[in-house]
């Protein structure tokens, strides 16, 4: 499955990009699994996702939970609870 991941605020700074399009392995079907898969990619994702206390997610601009299912072509945004303009 192919998804676009958007990074905001400190996450964007930590990973050095604001977005990327990824081909996910078949077992990555939820937001929580995507987050864990990103951490497993190693640096800089590991530090970015473990260094920020709380990270929220949205799928197609709707707030998402760890168990939210992903679909082909989904846009998934990760961001700290408070982001600035």
Secondary structure by P-SEA (a helix, b strand, c coil): cbbbbbbcaaaaaaacccbbbbbcccccccaaaaaaaaaacccaaaaaaaaccbbbbbccccccccccccccbbbbbbbcccccc
